[in-house]
C-alpha cells in the first residue's frame, strides 16, 4: 500500500494510474452495452449452458459475455493472437531476426500481432453469430440483424485489444496483466454473493459466516501466492579490480536478486488460453440442446482426467520457457565472466554455469509444483458435491497474487526512475548555475 501511495504522489505516475483506471472503466461500461440484432434473453440462456468454458470466458470479458454485450469476446482473441505471434517469433528465423533488431523490430512484431488479433476478432465474431443463429432479431431482416451483430462484436473485441495496447504504452504495467487482474476483481462480489445465496438455504447467519469464511480463505491464499512470488535468493557477485597508479578500475560488487517464481503468472494464462481454445470454439458452434458426450466433455473440462494431465504439462512447459527468458544460466555466467566477476567460492566459467543451472532447476521445480498444486487442487475438490463452484479458485488466486506483485514491482521501478530523473535534473541545474 505504501508503494501505491508513494507512486500516486509522483505526477507522471499518477497520470498513468488515472489513465489506466479510465480505460478499465470504459471497458466495464461497454460490458453493459447490449449487442444489436440479438435476442438478449435467449442468448444469455444459451451462454449459461456453456459450462466451465463459458464461466472462464465470462470472467475475462468483464462479464460481458453473460450480459450479451458488444465486448462479449473480451480479451480472448487478442490473447490467442499474442500467443501465436510469440510462438511464431521463436519458431520462424525471419521473425526472430526482426524481433532482435530493437525497438523497430518490436514495433513490427506488435503490428503483426495487431493484424492477427483483428483477424481473430472477425473469426470469433462469425462463430458467435453461428452459435446464436436461433436468437437473431425477427423485427429486422435476418441477414441484416446477424451481420450487424457480428460487426459490433468484432469491433468490440478489436477495441478491447486496442485498450490493452494503450495500457502497455501509456498506462501502468502490462496491459494484459492489468486487464486480467481487473476482470477478476470485477467478479469477486458476485462470487461471494453466490456463495451466500447457496448457503442461505440453511439460514441467514450461517450463510454470512460461510461467505465471510470463504473470503478469509481466499485472502489467505492470495497472501500465500504473494509470499511465494516474492521469495528468492540474493546472489553476491564480486568483480575483480586492478590498480593503475593511484586509481582502481573495475565494477563495484553487486547483489543479484533471483526470484523463485521467475515465470510469474504467464504460464497459467497461456496454458489456460490454449486449453480453452477448442472448448471455446465448440461452445460457439455446438447445438444448444446437444447431448453429445464428446462435445460436453470439452465444455465441462474439469471432469476430464486428461484435462488435468495436459494442463499440468502445459504449465510445466511455459514455466520452463518463461523462466529461461528471465534467467538464462549460461548467458548470466558468460556476462559475469566477461565483466571480470565471480560468485564467491566458485570459479568463473563452467563451475559458475553449473551452479546457476542447479539454481535454475530448483527454482523451476518449486515454481511448477506450486502453480500446479494451487491451480489443480480446487478443481479436484470441486468434484465433491458438497463444495461445488470453487474449481477456478486456484487460477483466480494465482492471477490475483501474481498481478499484485507485478503491479507493485512496476510502481517501485517507476518511483526509482522518477527519483533518478529528479537527481539528474538537480545536477543539471547546478551545472548551469555554476556555468553562468
LINMO-V290803 format. One record per backbone hydrogen bond with DSSP energy under -1.0 kcal/mol. CO is the residue of the C=O (numbers start at 1). NH is the residue of the N-H. If there is no record, write none. Layout:
CO_NH, CO_NH
This chain:
1_5, 2_6, 3_7, 4_8, 7_10, 10_14, 11_15, 12_16, 13_17, 14_18, 15_19, 16_20, 17_21, 18_22, 19_23, 20_24, 21_25, 22_26, 23_27, 24_28, 25_29, 26_30, 27_31, 29_32, 30_33, 33_70, 37_137, 39_43, 40_44, 41_45, 42_46, 43_47, 44_48, 46_49, 47_50, 50_54, 51_55, 52_56, 53_57, 54_58, 55_59, 56_60, 58_63, 59_62, 60_75, 61_64, 63_67, 64_69, 68_35, 69_72, 71_74, 73_76, 75_79, 76_80, 77_81, 78_82, 79_83, 80_84, 81_85, 82_86, 83_87, 84_88, 85_89, 86_90, 87_91, 88_92, 92_96, 93_97, 94_98, 95_99, 96_100, 98_101, 102_106, 103_107, 104_108, 105_109, 106_110, 107_111, 108_112, 109_113, 110_114, 111_115, 112_116, 113_117, 114_118, 115_119, 116_120, 117_121, 118_122, 119_123, 120_124, 121_125, 122_126, 123_127, 124_128, 125_129, 126_130, 127_131, 128_132, 130_133, 132_135, 135_39, 141_145, 142_146, 143_147, 144_148, 145_149, 146_150, 147_151, 148_152, 149_153, 150_154, 151_155, 152_156, 153_157, 154_158, 155_159, 156_160, 157_161, 158_162, 159_163, 160_164, 161_165, 162_166, 163_167, 164_168, 165_169, 166_170, 167_171, 174_178, 175_179, 176_180, 177_181, 178_182, 179_183, 180_184, 181_185, 182_186, 183_187, 187_191, 188_192, 189_193, 190_194, 191_195, 192_196, 193_197, 194_198, 195_199, 196_200, 199_202, 203_207, 204_208, 205_209, 206_210, 207_211, 208_212, 209_213, 210_214, 211_215, 212_216, 213_217, 214_218, 215_219, 216_220, 217_221, 218_222, 219_223, 220_224, 221_225, 222_226, 223_227, 224_228, 225_229, 226_230, 231_260, 233_258, 235_256, 237_254, 238_342, 242_249, 244_247, 247_244, 249_242, 254_237, 256_235, 258_233, 260_262, 265_269, 266_270, 267_271, 268_272, 269_273, 270_274, 271_275, 272_276, 276_280, 277_281, 278_282, 279_283, 280_284, 281_285, 282_286, 287_290, 292_296, 293_297, 294_298, 295_299, 296_300, 299_53, 299_301, 300_303, 301_304, 305_309, 306_310, 307_311, 308_312, 309_313, 310_314, 311_315, 312_316, 313_317, 314_318, 315_319, 316_320, 317_321, 318_322, 319_323, 320_324, 321_325, 322_326, 323_327, 328_332, 329_333, 330_334, 331_335, 332_336, 333_337, 334_338, 335_339, 336_341, 337_340, 340_240, 342_238, 343_346, 349_353, 350_354, 351_355, 352_356, 353_357, 354_358, 355_359, 356_360, 357_361, 358_362, 359_363, 360_364, 361_365, 362_366, 363_367, 364_368, 365_369, 366_370, 367_371, 368_372, 369_373, 370_374, 371_375, 372_376, 373_377, 376_380, 377_381, 378_382, 380_383, 381_384, 384_387, 390_393, 392_396, 393_397, 394_398, 395_399, 396_400, 397_401, 398_402, 399_403, 400_404, 401_405, 402_406, 403_407, 404_408, 405_409, 406_410, 407_411, 408_412, 409_413, 410_414, 411_415, 412_416, 413_417, 414_418, 415_419, 416_420, 417_421, 418_422, 419_423, 420_424, 421_425, 422_426, 423_427, 424_428, 425_429, 426_430, 427_431, 428_432, 429_433, 430_434, 431_435, 432_436
